[in-house]
Amino acid sequence: MKIKDYRDLTFTDDFMFCKVLSDNPDLAKKLAEIITDRKIKSIDFPKDQYVLRGSYEGKGVCFDVYFADDTNTKYDLEMQTTRQTNLPRRSRYYQSLIDQSTLEHGADYSKLPNSYVIFICVRDPFESGLAKYSFENICKENGNPLNDGAYKIFINAKSPKADTPLLQELVEYLKSGKVSGGISEEIDAAVSLAKRDRKGAQMFYTLEDKIRETSEEARMEGRIETTIKMGLRHNLTPEQIVQDLVEDCDLDPDVALKAIEEYQKQNN
């Protein structure tokens, strides 16, 4: 897979999104204000790709941009460029990790801060045409809010019209890169500045190389597993499977034999 040139990145590219907001906390604050319709006095400096894990063996999550405001309300901003059907459950898991990370052992539940999980999507996540989808827990019978402080918001960059001028400007910029006012001009200027950052470019290419290496390793592991599985299914001897792994996957015979033993151990 060809790596995108750093100079061609836009605000909707995950790396640029993280860098711009992490380097410009005031911009991250303004973005959160526009999306949540809340006035925020100040924020703690955003943490780039903040990592949370529910338990030692649990699935870890690498947040794009994560910060707290002056009332200790937590915000997770995620850039979503691919269409995924599991975004609702993903947002639920993200919020649960925020809860686990912020409530100390033995603390009263009243100390649990409010939190916003925000997905900025370049495609309409619910295909209803809205620019903003806001969710909170409510009573099905009377519509009253649960007031548990958990909020999820999905921004749709494909929407033709938003409810507020600032959100409309943001959506238009996300969709086309058009600068039409203060917030889009500020984002665009921050992106342009980030593109001239040599350290940022070096970090981007290093990260992309690691991702590509990981993908290649995963593909190789898949080939090895398939070769072993098919060999066992056709009742080949371990020696024959080793030979296939040597020829098809370029493995050393000792490594191939160990791979067979490990596969049998995991699947018995």
Sequence and secondary structure as in RCSB ss.txt:
>XXXX:A:sequence
MKIKDYRDLTFTDDFMFCKVLSDNPDLAKKLAEIITDRKIKSIDFPKDQYVLRGSYEGKGVCFDVYFADDTNTKY
DLEMQTTRQTNLPRRSRYYQSLIDQSTLEHGADYSKLPNSYVIFICVRDPFESGLAKYSFENICKENGNPLNDGA
YKIFINAKSPKADTPLLQELVEYLKSGKVSGGISEEIDAAVSLAKRDRKGAQMFYTLEDKIRETSEEARMEGRIE
TTIKMGLRHNLTPEQIVQDLVEDCDLDPDVALKAIEEYQKQNN
>XXXX:A:secstr
     GGG  TTSHHHHHHHHHH HHHHHHHHHHHHT     B   EET EEESSSSS EEE SEEEEBTT  EE
EEEEE S  TTHHHHHHHHHHHHHHHHS TT  GGG   EEEEEEESS SSSS  SEEEEE B TTT  B   SE
EEEEEETT S  SSHHHHHHHHHHHH    SHHHHHHHHHHHHHHT HHHHHHHHHHHHHHHHHHHHHHHHHHHH
HHHHHHHHTT  HHHHHHHHHHHH   HHHHHHHHHHHHHHT 
